[in-house]
Amino acid sequence: APTVPWPVALLQSACEVITQYDAVRVAWDVVGLLFMLYDLVTIPYIFCWDIQPAGVTFAMIGIAAVFWSIDIFMNFQTRCFLGGLMQVKRNDVGWRYLKTWFTLDLAVVCLDIILLAGAMPDLNGMRAMRLLRLLRVAKISKLNSAIVDLCTSFGVRGLMLVIAVVKNLLFIFLLAHMAACFWYYIGRTRRDQGSPSWLHVVDRDHDTSDLELYVRSMYWVLGHLTAAPTDPGVSAQSHVERTFTLSLIFCSLLVLGAAISSMTNTIDELGKLNSDFMETKRQLQCYMKNAGVNRDLSNRIVQFALHSYTRRCALSLDADVLGLLSEQLKSELAVNQRSGYFLAHPLFAAMNHRHQEVFRDVCEAFTPKVYADGDVIFNSGRVAKCMYVSHTGVFHMQRHPSDLSEAISGRSNSTPS
């Protein structure tokens, strides 16, 4: 067969429809999230301090415009779920994107191109149009949920708490940053109009650096958001500044309430995950103590039971959760989990090749079982009741010279039929 040129192969791979959980799409969403965070930090600062984009800032606008232009194409190629089912047809994927995020994405990309071309007049109303680029942040919840799903899929329970803490701290910082920028903008606008302003007290001679003014604005805003002491040298001097201060105080109630609620929910979820584990441990310890079992054997039993509990939770689903799946999805889940251990055997490989339904039933028939170190799994001469397929662990074969019987023992997490 003729070899396909690499440009054609690259174009064909780029035109393939992917899912929102593919590695390429997740990596793309992470980069998009970083661009959004960059916009949240730089756009309010550039607008409120009346800075003309140049150098690195101008280059970042160009890079972002290229990235979000490619993102429009990526969204046409990304399959998503609707009603619990994945949309596989390219037309359905495209129409769904056109009816949801396409208009917003295209409008913001066009605004980036206008800024790069320098076609926007240098007027106050036109400069305020730059803030419309923040509309892209409306997609941050969509990207955030995809990234959180990816992080929690690693199975590290403590990672959920870390993610919640980082999200809350980042949310408070971004909100305080935007409020500090607009607090300075209000003061600068009032001062330029000759009206009373907090900048008349802080920056009488117009010789205070922008960095110091930003730090003092941030300090003042964080004080109101967290009910901490504020800068005594910064105070509202007009009704506009007092109105902004009152709005910030009311906003602080929502911010603190949302942060505390998020942390509480995360801790409760972690508590629910650990409650069954701790209850099992408590019951075992009470039983061993009441039965008078010696300490060495009691510790061995408790530790193995907890290890077995952890392994079973990792290898099986709760019956209520499993009942939410259709029979077809249950079969696909069983084949996906167990086929890798069977296909190494020629018999199962041939079965999967010629009789996939039979192979699927075989995968569903196996159930997980955990063995302790030194347990005898089967002996030679006994009637075979099931087949054992090793998942993890080490087996030892022992041959007794007296009767030439064989025994298999070891510590394993095997899957008997």
C-alpha positions in Angstrom: 0.0 0.0 0.0 1.3 3.5 -0.8 2.7 5.5 2.1 0.6 8.5 3.1 2.7 11.7 3.3 3.1 13.0 6.8 1.3 16.3 6.2 -1.8 14.4 5.0 -1.5 12.0 8.0 -1.2 14.9 10.4 -4.3 16.6 8.8 -6.2 13.3 9.0 -5.4 12.8 12.7 -6.3 16.5 13.4 -9.7 15.9 11.8 -10.6 12.9 13.9 -13.4 13.3 16.5 -12.1 13.0 20.0 -13.8 12.9 23.4 -13.6 15.5 26.2 -11.7 13.0 28.4 -8.9 12.2 25.9 -5.4 13.1 27.0 -5.0 15.6 24.2 -8.3 17.3 25.0 -7.6 17.4 28.7 -4.1 18.9 28.1 -5.7 21.5 25.8 -8.2 22.4 28.5 -5.5 22.8 31.1 -3.7 25.3 28.8 -7.0 27.1 28.2 -7.6 27.4 31.9 -4.1 28.9 32.3 -5.0 31.5 29.6 -8.2 32.3 31.3 -6.4 32.9 34.6 -3.9 35.1 32.8 -6.8 37.2 31.4 -8.4 37.5 34.8 -5.2 38.9 36.2 -4.0 41.1 33.4 -7.2 42.6 31.8 -8.5 44.4 34.9 -5.0 45.7 35.7 -4.4 47.0 32.1 -7.9 48.6 32.0 -7.9 50.2 35.4 -4.3 51.4 35.3 -4.8 52.6 31.7 -1.8 50.7 30.3 -1.3 50.3 26.6 -0.5 46.6 25.7 3.1 46.3 24.5 5.9 43.9 24.5 5.1 40.6 26.4 1.5 41.7 27.0 0.9 42.4 23.4 2.6 39.1 22.4 0.4 37.2 24.9 -2.7 38.7 23.3 -1.6 37.4 20.0 -0.7 33.9 21.3 -4.1 33.8 23.1 -5.9 34.8 19.9 -4.2 31.9 18.0 -5.0 29.5 20.8 -8.7 30.3 21.0 -9.0 30.3 17.2 -7.7 26.7 17.2 -10.0 26.0 20.2 -13.0 26.7 18.0 -11.8 24.0 15.6 -11.1 21.7 18.5 -14.7 22.2 19.9 -16.1 21.1 16.5 -14.1 17.9 16.9 -14.9 17.1 20.6 -17.6 14.6 21.4 -19.7 15.3 24.5 -22.4 13.6 26.6 -26.0 14.5 26.3 -28.6 12.7 28.4 -26.0 10.2 29.6 -25.1 9.2 26.0 -22.0 10.3 24.0 -22.7 12.0 20.7 -20.7 10.2 18.1 -22.0 11.8 14.8 -19.9 14.8 13.7 -23.0 16.7 12.6 -24.6 16.4 16.1 -21.3 17.5 17.8 -21.1 20.5 15.5 -24.7 21.6 15.9 -24.5 21.3 19.7 -21.4 23.6 19.7 -23.0 26.1 17.4 -26.0 26.3 19.7 -24.0 26.8 22.9 -20.5 28.4 23.0 -19.7 29.1 19.3 -21.1 32.7 19.3 -19.3 33.7 22.4 -16.0 32.1 21.3 -16.1 33.7 17.9 -17.0 37.2 19.3 -14.1 37.2 21.8 -11.6 35.9 19.2 -12.7 38.7 16.8 -12.2 41.2 19.6 -8.7 39.9 20.2 -7.9 40.3 16.5 -9.3 43.9 16.5 -7.0 44.7 19.5 -4.0 43.2 17.7 -4.8 45.1 14.5 -5.0 48.4 16.5 -8.3 49.2 14.9 -10.0 50.1 18.2 -10.0 53.9 18.8 -8.4 55.2 21.9 -11.6 56.3 23.6 -12.9 55.5 27.1 -15.9 53.6 25.7 -13.7 51.7 23.3 -11.1 50.8 26.0 -13.9 49.5 28.1 -14.7 47.1 25.3 -11.5 45.2 26.3 -13.3 44.0 29.4 -15.6 42.0 27.1 -12.7 39.6 26.7 -13.5 38.5 30.2 -16.7 36.9 28.9 -14.6 34.0 28.0 -14.3 33.3 31.7 -17.9 32.0 31.5 -16.4 28.7 30.3 -14.1 28.3 33.3 -16.7 26.2 35.1 -16.8 23.8 32.2 -13.1 23.4 32.1 -12.8 23.2 35.8 -15.3 20.3 36.0 -13.3 18.4 33.4 -10.0 18.9 35.2 -11.5 18.0 38.6 -12.9 14.8 37.1 -9.5 13.9 35.8 -7.8 14.6 39.2 -10.3 12.7 41.2 -10.0 9.7 38.8 -6.5 9.1 40.2 -8.2 7.7 43.3 -6.3 9.8 45.9 -8.9 10.9 48.4 -6.7 13.6 49.9 -6.5 15.2 46.4 -10.1 16.2 46.7 -9.4 18.3 49.7 -6.3 19.9 48.1 -8.3 20.8 45.0 -11.0 22.4 47.2 -8.5 24.5 49.1 -6.7 25.6 46.0 -10.0 26.5 44.3 -11.1 28.6 47.3 -7.8 30.4 47.7 -7.6 31.1 43.9 -11.2 32.3 43.9 -10.6 34.7 46.8 -7.4 36.0 45.2 -9.0 36.7 41.8 -12.0 38.4 43.3 -9.8 40.5 45.5 -7.5 41.4 42.6 -10.4 42.5 40.4 -12.0 44.5 43.3 -8.6 46.2 44.0 -8.2 47.2 40.4 -11.7 48.7 40.2 -11.2 50.4 43.6 -8.1 52.1 42.2 -10.0 52.9 38.9 -12.8 54.6 40.9 -10.3 56.7 42.9 -8.2 57.6 39.8 -11.4 58.6 37.8 -12.7 60.8 40.7 -9.3 62.4 41.1 -9.0 63.2 37.4 -12.4 64.8 37.6 -11.3 67.0 40.5 -13.7 65.3 42.9 -12.9 63.9 46.4 -11.1 60.6 46.2 -9.2 58.2 48.5 -6.1 58.8 46.2 -6.1 62.5 47.4 -5.0 61.2 50.8 -2.7 58.4 49.7 -1.1 59.9 46.6 -1.3 63.7 47.0 1.9 64.4 45.0 1.3 61.8 42.3 4.7 60.2 43.2 3.5 56.9 44.6 4.5 53.9 42.4 1.8 51.8 40.7 3.0 48.7 42.6 2.6 50.4 46.0 -0.9 51.7 45.0 -1.9 48.2 43.9 -0.6 46.6 47.2 -2.5 49.2 49.3 -5.7 48.6 47.2 -5.3 44.8 47.6 -4.7 45.1 51.4 -7.8 47.3 51.8 -10.0 44.9 49.7 -8.8 41.8 51.5 -9.5 43.4 54.8 -13.2 43.9 53.8 -13.5 40.5 52.2 -12.2 38.6 55.2 -13.3 40.9 58.1 -9.6 41.6 58.9 -8.1 44.9 59.9 -7.9 47.4 56.9 -5.4 50.1 56.0 -6.3 53.1 58.2 -4.9 55.5 55.6 -7.3 54.3 52.9 -11.0 55.4 53.3 -13.9 56.3 51.1 -14.2 60.0 50.4 -17.2 60.1 48.1 -20.6 58.5 47.8 -19.4 56.4 44.8 -16.5 55.0 46.9 -18.9 54.4 49.9 -21.3 52.6 47.6 -18.4 50.4 46.3 -17.3 49.7 49.9 -20.8 48.6 50.9 -21.0 46.3 47.9 -17.7 44.8 48.9 -18.9 44.2 52.4 -22.0 42.4 51.2 -19.9 40.4 48.8 -17.6 39.3 51.6 -20.5 37.5 53.2 -21.1 35.5 50.0 -17.4 34.8 49.6 -16.8 33.6 53.1 -20.0 31.6 53.1 -19.2 29.9 49.7 -15.6 29.1 50.8 -16.7 27.6 54.1 -19.5 25.6 52.5 -17.1 24.2 49.9 -14.6 23.2 52.5 -17.3 21.6 54.7 -18.8 19.6 51.8 -15.4 18.3 50.8 -14.5 17.3 54.4 -18.0 15.6 54.7 -17.3 13.6 51.5 -14.0 12.5 52.8 -15.6 11.6 56.1 -18.2 9.4 54.4 -15.4 7.6 52.4 -13.6 6.8 55.7 -16.6 6.1 57.9 -17.2 2.5 56.6 -13.5 1.8 56.8 -13.2 3.0 60.5 -16.5 1.2 61.4 -15.1 -2.1 60.1 -11.9 -1.6 62.0 -13.8 -0.8 65.2 -16.0 -3.9 64.9 -13.0 -6.2 64.4 -11.1 -4.8 67.3 -14.1 -5.1 69.6 -14.7 -8.7 68.5 -11.1 -9.7 69.0 -11.0 -8.2 72.4 -14.2 -9.9 73.6 -13.2 -13.2 72.1 -9.9 -13.1 74.0 -7.7 -13.4 70.9 -4.0 -12.8 71.6 -2.6 -9.5 70.4 -0.4 -10.9 67.6 -3.2 -12.8 65.9 -5.6 -10.0 66.5 -3.3 -7.5 64.7 -2.8 -9.9 61.8 -6.5 -10.4 61.3 -7.4 -6.7 61.6 -4.7 -5.6 59.2 -5.5 -8.3 56.6 -9.3 -7.5 56.9 -8.6 -3.8 56.3 -6.3 -4.7 53.3 -9.0 -7.0 51.9 -11.7 -4.2 52.4 -9.5 -1.7 50.6 -8.9 -4.1 47.7 -12.5 -5.0 47.3 -13.6 -1.4 47.3 -11.0 -0.8 44.5 -12.1 -3.9 42.4 -15.9 -3.8 42.8 -18.7 -1.4 42.9 -21.5 -1.0 45.4 -24.7 -2.8 44.3 -26.7 0.4 44.3 -24.2 2.2 42.1 -23.9 -0.8 39.8 -27.7 -0.8 39.4 -27.5 2.6 37.8 -25.7 1.1 34.8 -27.4 -0.7 31.9 -26.7 -4.4 31.2 -24.6 -3.5 28.1 -22.5 -1.0 30.2 -22.0 -3.6 32.9 -20.7 -6.1 30.3 -18.4 -3.6 28.8 -17.1 -2.6 32.2 -16.3 -6.3 33.1 -14.6 -6.9 29.8 -12.5 -3.7 30.2 -11.5 -4.6 33.7 -10.6 -8.3 33.2 -9.9 -9.0 29.6 -6.2 -8.0 30.0 -5.6 -11.0 32.4 -7.3 -13.5 30.1 -6.1 -12.7 26.7 -2.5 -13.9 27.5 -3.9 -17.4 27.3 -4.4 -18.8 23.8 -7.8 -20.3 24.7 -9.3 -17.0 25.8 -7.6 -15.1 23.0 -9.3 -17.4 20.4 -12.6 -17.1 22.3 -12.4 -13.4 22.2 -11.6 -13.5 18.4 -14.4 -15.9 17.4 -17.0 -15.8 20.1 -17.0 -12.3 21.7 -20.3 -12.9 23.5 -19.0 -16.0 25.2 -15.8 -14.2 26.2 -17.9 -11.4 27.6 -20.0 -13.9 29.7 -16.7 -15.4 31.0 -15.4 -12.0 32.1 -18.7 -11.3 33.9 -18.6 -14.7 35.7 -15.4 -14.0 37.6 -15.6 -12.5 41.1 -12.7 -11.0 43.1 -11.3 -12.7 46.2 -8.4 -11.8 48.4 -6.1 -14.3 50.1 -3.7 -13.9 53.0 0.0 -14.8 53.1 0.3 -18.6 53.4 -3.3 -19.5 52.5 -3.7 -22.8 50.6 -5.6 -21.9 47.4 -6.0 -25.4 46.0 -4.5 -28.9 46.4 -3.7 -31.6 43.9 -6.3 -34.4 43.8 -9.2 -32.3 44.9 -12.2 -31.6 42.6 -11.8 -28.3 40.8 -14.7 -26.0 41.5 -13.5 -22.9 39.8 -10.7 -21.3 37.8 -8.2 -18.9 39.4 -6.8 -15.9 37.5 -4.1 -14.0 39.3 -4.6 -10.2 39.6 -1.6 -9.4 41.9 0.5 -11.3 44.3 3.0 -14.2 44.4 2.2 -18.0 44.3 4.4 -20.8 45.7 4.1 -24.4 44.6 4.9 -27.0 47.2 5.4 -30.7 46.5 5.0 -33.2 49.3 7.3 -36.3 48.8 4.9 -38.6 50.8 2.0 -38.5 48.5 3.3 -36.4 45.7 0.4 -34.0 46.1 0.8 -30.4 45.1 -0.4 -27.4 46.9 -0.5 -23.8 45.8 -0.1 -21.2 48.5 0.7 -17.5 48.7 -0.6 -14.0 49.2 -2.7 -12.9 46.3 -5.5 -10.8 45.0 -6.9 -13.4 42.6 -10.1 -13.5 40.7 -11.8 -17.0 40.9 -14.7 -17.9 38.6 
